[in-house]
């Protein structure tokens, strides 16, 4: 595993006047662990999408190991990203519960 580093990385969406993430500056060491927590709209997913190459880094840089991957297409970054909707299992403790059962948890 290699370290991951954001150096003042920002993506700006087309037509926007301000960046979606403003100068993310963070390093996750080899073997390290980081948790992004916050309410909807705080650009947690946008930051991860920048790392995976699914969002363009318009300023700053994203490194995987010693390699600047800011301009590397996602398929060539050797990084995978998976989203999973798991709130029902976490809240209620079972995969068989349906959404209407959440009120009973």
Buried (B, 14 or more C-beta within 10 A) or exposed (E): EBBBBBBEBBBBEEEEEEBBBBEBEEEBEEEEEEEEEEEEEEBBBBBBBBBBBBBEBBBBBBBBEEEBBBEBEBEEBEBEEEEEEEEBEEEBEEEEBEEEEEEEE
